């Protein structure tokens, strides 16, 4: 049996500026993910061409199933966006009021 200790493994050096994740690498990652999502949506639409009857409020008509689901997804995303924007506006107003009160108490 060999009783010699294993050689020390040198720690990896710290990454130099620009070697770790950058904004550009994040953008490319987002582009790739976006393209993959578009391909998946396109395949979904092409595989779901059968027509369905759609009624909403006073509107009614016949659409391909995938298009109807896509409209529903977009409407849901808009609702989520609206609630998120309202919440951000509310938080900004609270923060602005807190800053004003802090400035008035300091004077």
C-alpha positions in Angstrom: 0.0 0.0 0.0 1.1 3.4 -0.9 0.8 5.8 2.2 1.8 9.0 0.4 -0.8 11.7 0.8 -2.7 12.8 -2.4 -1.3 15.9 -4.0 -3.0 19.2 -3.0 -5.6 20.3 -5.4 -5.1 24.0 -6.2 -8.2 26.0 -5.7 -9.7 27.5 -8.8 -8.7 31.1 -9.3 -11.2 33.9 -8.9 -12.8 34.8 -12.3 -11.5 37.9 -13.9 -13.9 40.8 -14.5 -16.1 39.9 -17.5 -15.5 36.1 -17.2 -18.6 35.5 -15.0 -22.2 36.1 -16.1 -22.6 39.5 -17.8 -25.6 41.4 -19.1 -24.8 40.3 -22.6 -24.6 36.6 -21.7 -27.9 37.0 -19.8 -29.4 38.6 -22.9 -28.2 35.7 -25.1 -29.6 33.2 -22.7 -33.0 35.1 -22.8 -32.9 35.1 -26.6 -32.3 31.3 -26.7 -35.0 30.6 -24.2 -37.4 32.9 -26.1 -36.6 31.1 -29.4 -37.2 27.7 -27.8 -40.5 29.0 -26.4 -41.5 30.3 -29.8 -40.8 27.0 -31.4 -42.8 25.2 -28.7 -45.7 27.6 -29.3 -45.5 27.1 -33.0 -45.6 23.4 -32.7 -48.6 23.6 -30.3 -50.5 25.9 -32.8 -49.7 23.6 -35.7 -50.9 20.5 -33.8 -54.1 22.1 -32.6 -55.8 23.4 -35.7 -59.3 22.0 -35.0 -61.9 24.7 -34.7 -63.8 25.4 -31.5 -66.8 27.6 -30.7 -65.8 30.5 -28.5 -68.2 32.9 -26.7 -67.0 35.8 -24.6 -69.5 38.4 -23.3 -71.4 39.5 -26.4 -68.8 38.1 -28.8 -68.9 34.6 -30.3 -67.2 32.9 -33.2 -65.2 29.9 -34.3 -61.4 29.9 -33.9 -58.7 27.2 -34.0 -58.2 25.8 -30.5 -54.6 26.9 -30.2 -55.5 30.5 -31.2 -58.3 30.6 -28.6 -55.9 29.4 -25.9 -53.2 31.9 -27.1 -55.8 34.7 -26.7 -56.7 33.4 -23.2 -53.0 33.3 -22.2 -52.4 36.8 -23.5 -55.5 38.1 -21.6 -54.3 36.4 -18.4 -50.8 37.9 -18.8 -52.3 41.4 -19.3 -54.3 41.0 -16.1 -51.3 39.9 -14.1 -49.3 42.8 -15.6 -52.0 45.3 -14.6 -52.1 44.0 -11.0 -48.3 44.0 -10.8 -48.1 47.6 -12.2 -50.7 48.7 -9.7 -48.9 47.2 -6.8 -45.6 48.8 -7.9 -47.3 52.1 -8.2 -48.7 51.6 -4.7 -45.3 50.8 -3.2 -43.7 53.8 -4.9 -46.4 56.1 -3.4 -45.8 54.6 0.1 -42.0 55.0 -0.3 -42.4 58.6 -1.6 -44.6 59.5 1.4 -42.1 57.9 3.8 -39.3 59.9 2.3 -41.3 63.1 2.6 -42.1 62.4 6.3 -38.4 61.6 6.9 -37.3 64.9 5.3 -39.9 66.9 7.3 -38.8 65.4 10.6 -35.2 66.0 9.9 -35.8 69.8 9.3 
